[in-house]
Amino acid sequence: MLMFFLRQFCEQKTIPDDLFDLNLRTDLSWIRRLTGGSNENTKELVSQLTTRETISINRKSLVSQFNVSEFFEPVFYPVSLFYLGILTRKDEFELSFPNLSMKEIAVEYFNEIFRIDLGQEKYKEMMQGFVENPDLFKLFSDYWQLYVSQLPESVFAQMNENFYRTTFYELCSRYLSPWFTWNVERSYPSGKSDLEFVGKYHERFSSLRWVIEFKYFSNIELARLKTPIEEFEVQEEDTRQIRGYAEGLIQEYPEAKIRLFVIYCFGNQGFRVFELTRNSPGKFS
């Protein structure tokens, strides 16, 4: 990946639109082979990668010798994904994606195995409209209508906020990368933000910095709330959390046009998007 980037940057003086070439993509057929050709096992593994973004691991299993035949056993799936370069060590107990590019590839596996339509014509109007008028409320509404509505019911049994964040980011990166880059889980003194839209410095949205916090309620949790989605209000602890990220961001980029959003996803029932109001320099409510 590093050599691919440097080659284009040094020879053509440009940054690649995609930070990996096609040769780095592990074909989904390899994942199917890894899971013994079972479509259900493949779905389960790919769903876990997309929702949890981590897999538990015994550290010793990464360095101990094992038979080639064991490479395809379920207990060795994490080891196999590690040696295929899809996952790397997060800590002593878990593997995770090494970078955003591998997260995108995992979502591509998910979309392919669940037959999610990503045809350009389907999303063209959605993305063009956003470039002309950057409205996160409309963008997420279109994502929900065009993408989430295609998901099978079985997927929502293991759904969480990571899934919505990652698939929303991956869809946006497909069409909006000429104007934006993204931060996922960027560290601040008060914690890690979920997702950030960052306008590229030499493009029309160069000063834009949007910080988005995702929150998730399952269908069961939504029923316990006894509050209709349209009447749900942003929670004080969530605004407190995202304001903490803004304090760090303002210190780094005082001239940036910073906006803060909290997005609540309720199973497959619906969503709410809230924007915090900026009352004064450095203050949101």
C-alpha positions in Angstrom: 0.0 0.0 0.0 2.8 2.4 0.9 4.7 1.7 -2.4 1.5 2.1 -4.4 0.9 5.5 -2.8 4.5 6.7 -3.2 4.8 5.5 -6.9 1.8 7.6 -8.0 2.7 10.6 -5.7 6.3 10.7 -6.9 5.7 10.0 -10.6 2.4 11.8 -11.1 2.5 14.4 -8.3 -1.0 13.4 -7.2 -2.5 11.4 -4.3 -4.3 8.3 -5.4 -8.1 8.4 -5.3 -8.0 4.9 -3.7 -5.2 4.0 -1.4 -5.0 0.4 -2.5 -4.8 -1.2 -6.0 -6.9 -4.1 -7.1 -4.2 -6.6 -6.4 -4.6 -5.9 -2.7 -8.2 -7.0 -2.6 -8.8 -10.5 -1.4 -11.5 -11.9 -3.5 -14.7 -13.0 -1.7 -14.2 -16.5 -3.1 -11.2 -16.7 -0.8 -13.3 -15.9 2.2 -15.8 -18.5 1.0 -13.0 -21.0 0.7 -11.8 -20.1 4.1 -15.2 -20.8 5.6 -15.4 -24.2 3.9 -17.6 -23.1 1.1 -20.6 -22.6 3.4 -22.6 -19.6 2.5 -24.0 -19.3 6.0 -20.6 -19.5 7.6 -19.4 -16.8 5.2 -22.3 -14.6 6.0 -21.7 -15.0 9.7 -18.0 -14.2 9.4 -18.5 -11.2 7.2 -21.3 -9.8 9.3 -19.1 -10.1 12.4 -16.4 -8.2 10.7 -18.8 -5.4 9.6 -20.6 -5.1 12.9 -18.0 -5.8 15.6 -14.9 -4.8 13.6 -12.9 -7.1 15.9 -12.3 -10.8 16.4 -11.0 -12.4 19.6 -7.6 -14.0 19.4 -5.2 -16.1 21.4 -1.9 -14.3 21.0 0.1 -17.6 20.9 -2.0 -18.9 18.0 -0.5 -16.2 15.8 3.0 -17.5 16.2 2.6 -21.2 16.9 2.9 -23.7 14.1 -0.3 -25.3 12.7 -1.1 -27.7 9.9 -2.3 -26.2 6.6 -5.6 -28.1 6.9 -6.3 -26.2 10.1 -6.2 -22.9 8.1 -9.8 -23.6 7.1 -11.2 -24.6 10.6 -13.5 -22.0 12.3 -11.2 -21.8 15.3 -8.4 -20.6 13.0 -10.5 -18.0 11.1 -8.9 -15.1 13.0 -5.4 -16.5 12.3 -6.2 -16.9 8.6 -7.6 -13.4 8.3 -4.4 -12.1 10.1 -2.1 -13.9 7.6 -4.3 -12.7 4.7 -3.6 -9.1 5.8 -7.3 -8.3 6.5 -6.9 -8.0 10.2 -4.0 -6.9 12.5 -3.4 -7.0 16.2 -5.4 -4.5 18.2 -4.2 -5.6 21.6 -3.3 -8.9 23.3 -6.9 -10.2 23.0 -8.4 -8.9 19.7 -7.7 -8.4 16.0 -9.1 -5.4 14.2 -8.8 -3.7 10.8 -5.4 -2.1 10.2 -6.8 0.8 8.3 -9.9 2.4 6.6 -9.1 0.7 3.3 -9.5 -2.8 4.9 -12.8 -1.6 6.5 -14.0 -0.6 3.1 -13.1 -4.0 1.7 -15.0 -5.8 4.5 -18.1 -3.7 3.7 -17.6 -4.7 0.0 -17.7 -8.3 1.1 -20.9 -7.7 3.0 -22.6 -5.9 0.1 -21.6 -8.6 -2.3 -22.7 -11.6 -0.1 -26.0 -10.0 0.8 -26.6 -8.7 -2.8 -26.8 -5.0 -1.9 -27.4 -2.9 -5.0 -24.7 -0.2 -5.3 -25.3 0.7 -8.9 -24.1 4.3 -9.7 -27.5 5.4 -11.0 -29.1 4.4 -7.7 -27.0 6.9 -5.7 -26.1 9.5 -8.3 -28.8 12.0 -7.5 -28.2 11.5 -3.7 -24.5 12.3 -4.0 -24.8 15.1 -6.6 -27.4 16.8 -4.3 -25.1 16.7 -1.4 -22.2 18.2 -3.3 -24.4 21.0 -4.5 -26.0 21.5 -1.0 -24.1 19.7 1.8 -27.0 18.6 4.0 -26.2 15.7 6.4 -29.9 15.3 7.3 -30.8 14.6 3.6 -27.7 12.5 3.0 -28.4 10.2 5.9 -32.1 10.0 5.0 -31.2 8.9 1.5 -28.7 6.4 2.8 -31.4 4.9 5.0 -33.9 4.8 2.1 -31.6 3.5 -0.6 -29.2 1.3 1.4 -30.6 0.2 4.8 -33.9 -0.7 3.2 -32.2 -3.4 1.2 -30.9 -5.2 4.2 -32.4 -8.6 5.1 -34.2 -9.0 8.4 -31.7 -11.5 9.7 -28.9 -8.9 9.6 -30.5 -6.8 12.3 -30.1 -9.5 14.9 -26.5 -8.5 15.4 -26.7 -4.9 14.4 -24.9 -2.1 16.3 -23.7 1.5 15.8 -20.5 0.3 14.2 -22.4 -1.1 11.3 -24.3 2.1 10.5 -21.1 4.2 10.9 -19.0 1.9 8.7 -21.5 1.4 5.9 -22.5 5.0 5.8 -18.8 6.0 5.6 -18.0 3.4 2.9 -20.9 4.6 0.7 -19.9 8.2 1.1 -16.3 7.4 0.3 -17.3 5.8 -3.0 -18.8 9.1 -4.3 -17.5 12.0 -2.2 -13.7 11.3 -2.0 -12.8 14.0 -4.5 -14.0 16.6 -1.9 -13.6 14.8 1.5 -11.5 12.6 3.6 -12.8 10.9 6.7 -11.7 10.2 10.2 -13.0 7.1 12.0 -12.5 6.9 15.7 -10.1 9.9 15.9 -8.6 10.4 19.3 -9.3 13.4 21.5 -8.5 14.0 25.2 -12.1 13.2 26.0 -12.4 10.1 23.8 -12.7 9.0 20.2 -15.2 10.4 17.7 -17.2 8.0 15.6 -16.9 9.7 12.2 -15.7 13.0 10.8 -16.2 14.6 7.4 -13.0 16.6 6.6 -13.0 18.8 3.5 -9.9 18.5 1.4 -7.7 21.5 1.8 -7.6 22.4 -1.9 -11.3 21.7 -2.7 -14.6 23.7 -2.3 -15.3 22.3 1.3 -11.7 22.9 2.5 -12.7 24.5 5.9 -15.5 22.0 6.7 -15.2 19.7 9.7 -18.2 17.7 10.7 -18.1 15.5 13.8 -20.7 12.7 13.9 -21.6 10.5 16.9 -23.6 7.4 16.3 -25.9 5.8 18.8 -27.9 2.6 18.4 -31.1 1.2 19.9 -32.3 -2.3 19.0 -35.9 -2.9 18.1 -36.4 -4.4 21.6 -34.8 -1.4 23.3 -36.9 0.9 21.2 -40.1 -0.9 22.4 -38.9 -0.4 26.0 -38.5 3.3 25.5 -42.2 3.7 24.8 -41.4 6.8 22.8 -42.2 7.1 19.1 -39.1 7.8 17.0 -40.4 11.1 15.8 -40.7 12.3 19.5 -37.3 11.0 20.6 -35.0 13.8 21.8 -31.2 14.0 21.9 -29.7 12.8 25.1 -27.7 15.1 27.3 -24.9 12.6 27.9 -24.5 12.3 24.1 -24.2 16.1 23.6 -21.8 16.3 26.4 -19.6 13.6 24.8 -19.5 15.2 21.4 -18.9 18.7 22.8 -15.7 17.3 24.4 -14.5 16.3 20.9 -15.3 19.8 19.6 -13.2 21.4 22.3 -10.1 19.6 21.1 -10.9 20.2 17.5 -11.4 23.9 17.9 -8.0 24.2 19.6 -6.4 22.4 16.6 -8.3 24.2 13.8 -9.8 27.4 15.2 -10.7 28.6 11.6 -12.6 25.5 10.7 -16.3 25.5 10.1 -17.1 22.9 12.7 -20.5 21.3 13.0 -21.6 18.6 15.5 -24.2 15.9 14.9 -25.7 13.0 16.9 -27.4 10.2 14.8 -29.6 7.7 16.5 -30.5 4.5 14.7 -33.4 2.4 15.9 -32.9 -1.2 14.7 -34.5 -1.2 11.2 -37.4 1.1 12.3 -35.9 4.5 11.7 -33.5 7.2 12.7 -33.1 10.7 14.1 -30.4 13.2 13.2 -29.7 16.1 15.6 -27.3 19.0 15.2 -25.9 20.9 18.1 -26.2 24.7 17.9 -23.1 26.8 18.1 -24.0 29.7 20.4 -20.6 31.4 20.5 -17.0 30.7 19.4 -16.1 27.3 20.9 -19.5 26.8 22.5 -22.2 24.2 21.4 -25.5 23.3 22.9 
